[in-house]
């Protein structure tokens, strides 16, 4: 059933708010995407502070232009969903990439592009983002890297003490 002007205005306002609030956006295309898979994906996205939203391309274009983003969603083929990220910029791409690998072998949902820091990302760039380690993983790697020299120093000091104890033990056994 077609929407009236009031409903379209409400959808436009909602899209506008979501775009202003989001740190990044990922555009996904979908074909024959089942309700169960759709809900599963939405739940995974919600857990990362992201939101999956489907609207008419015309309304998306108007909202994007309203926010000074020079992107034409009509250039994308088929149905388009926008995934808004409110916390971690890379989270929507990672969740969608993982979902595609684990549960969507048929290619019913796919990357179309995205927006990061006000710049348009190509399909390939969004796919590359989806393969990056998460923010938490990167932080733990950094802590491990910073901790490595200290751990090495402690091991060197411990090795010297172990050698001293071994020498003293040998002297004791000799006497």
C-alpha positions in Angstrom: 0.0 0.0 0.0 1.5 3.4 -1.0 2.4 5.8 1.8 0.7 9.2 2.1 2.7 12.5 2.4 2.4 12.5 6.2 3.9 9.0 6.5 6.7 9.8 4.0 7.4 13.0 6.0 7.8 10.9 9.1 10.1 8.4 7.4 12.2 11.3 6.1 12.5 12.8 9.6 13.4 9.5 11.0 16.1 8.9 8.3 17.4 12.4 8.8 17.8 11.9 12.6 19.5 8.5 12.1 22.0 10.0 9.6 22.8 12.9 12.0 23.2 10.6 14.9 25.3 7.9 13.2 29.1 7.7 13.1 29.0 5.6 9.9 26.6 4.0 7.4 26.7 0.8 5.4 24.4 0.3 2.4 23.4 -3.3 1.8 21.4 -4.8 -1.0 19.1 -7.8 -0.4 17.1 -10.4 -2.4 14.7 -13.0 -1.0 16.0 -12.3 2.5 13.8 -14.3 4.9 12.2 -12.9 8.0 14.1 -15.2 10.4 17.5 -14.2 8.8 16.4 -10.5 8.8 15.5 -10.6 12.6 18.8 -12.5 13.4 20.8 -9.8 11.5 18.9 -7.0 13.3 19.6 -8.6 16.7 23.3 -8.9 15.9 23.5 -5.3 14.8 21.5 -4.0 17.8 24.0 -5.7 20.1 26.8 -3.6 18.6 24.9 -0.3 18.7 23.9 -0.4 15.1 20.5 -0.3 13.4 19.2 -1.8 10.1 16.7 0.4 8.3 14.9 0.0 5.0 13.2 2.9 3.2 12.5 4.0 -0.3 15.5 5.2 -2.3 13.9 8.6 -3.0 13.5 9.2 0.7 17.0 8.1 1.5 18.4 10.4 -1.2 16.5 13.3 0.2 17.7 12.6 3.7 21.3 12.2 2.5 21.2 15.5 0.6 19.7 17.2 3.7 22.8 16.1 5.6 25.2 17.3 2.8 26.2 13.8 1.7 26.7 13.7 -2.0 25.5 10.1 -2.6 22.8 8.8 -4.9 21.2 5.6 -3.6 19.4 5.2 -6.9 22.7 4.1 -8.4 22.5 0.9 -6.4 20.6 -2.0 -8.0 17.7 -3.6 -6.3 16.4 -3.0 -2.7 18.6 -1.0 -0.4 19.0 -1.1 3.4 20.9 1.4 5.4 22.8 0.2 8.5 23.5 3.0 10.9 26.3 2.7 13.4 26.0 4.8 16.6 29.0 3.5 18.6 31.7 1.7 16.6 32.3 3.0 13.1 33.3 -0.4 11.7 30.7 -2.6 13.6 28.0 -2.7 10.8 30.5 -3.8 8.2 32.0 -6.4 10.5 28.6 -7.8 11.6 27.3 -7.9 8.0 30.5 -9.5 6.8 30.4 -12.2 9.5 26.7 -12.8 8.9 27.3 -13.3 5.2 30.1 -15.8 5.9 28.2 -17.8 8.5 24.6 -17.7 7.4 24.2 -16.4 3.9 26.1 -18.6 1.5 23.6 -17.9 -1.3 24.4 -14.2 -1.4 20.9 -12.9 -0.4 22.4 -9.9 1.3 25.5 -8.0 0.0 27.5 -4.8 0.4 26.7 -1.9 -1.9 28.9 0.8 -0.3 29.0 3.0 2.8 29.8 6.3 4.4 32.6 6.9 6.9 33.5 10.4 8.1 31.3 11.9 5.5 33.1 10.2 2.6 31.6 7.6 0.2 33.1 4.1 0.5 33.0 1.7 -2.4 31.8 -1.9 -2.1 35.4 -3.1 -1.9 36.3 -0.7 0.8 33.4 -1.7 3.0 34.3 -5.4 2.4 37.9 -4.5 3.5 36.5 -2.8 6.6 34.5 -5.9 7.4 37.7 -8.0 7.5 39.5 -5.6 9.9 40.0 -6.7 13.6 37.5 -5.2 16.0 38.3 -2.2 18.1 38.6 -4.4 21.2 41.0 -6.7 19.4 43.1 -3.8 18.3 43.2 -2.4 21.8 44.2 -5.8 23.3 47.0 -6.1 20.6 48.3 -2.7 21.5 48.3 -3.5 25.3 50.1 -6.8 24.5 52.7 -4.9 22.4 53.2 -2.3 25.1 53.5 -5.1 27.7 56.0 -7.2 25.7 59.2 -5.3 26.6 58.3 -5.3 30.3 57.6 -9.0 30.2 60.9 -9.6 28.5 62.8 -7.6 31.1 61.1 -9.5 34.0 62.1 -12.8 32.2 65.7 -11.7 31.9 65.8 -10.8 35.6 64.1 -14.1 36.5 66.6 -16.0 34.4 69.6 -14.4 36.2 68.1 -15.4 39.6 67.4 -18.9 38.3 71.0 -19.2 37.2 72.2 -18.0 40.6 70.0 -20.5 42.4 71.2 -23.3 40.1 74.9 -22.5 40.8 74.2 -22.3 44.6 72.4 -25.6 44.4 75.4 -27.2 42.6 77.8 -25.8 45.2 75.6 -27.2 48.0 75.5 -30.7 46.4 79.3 -30.7 46.0 79.9 -30.0 49.6 
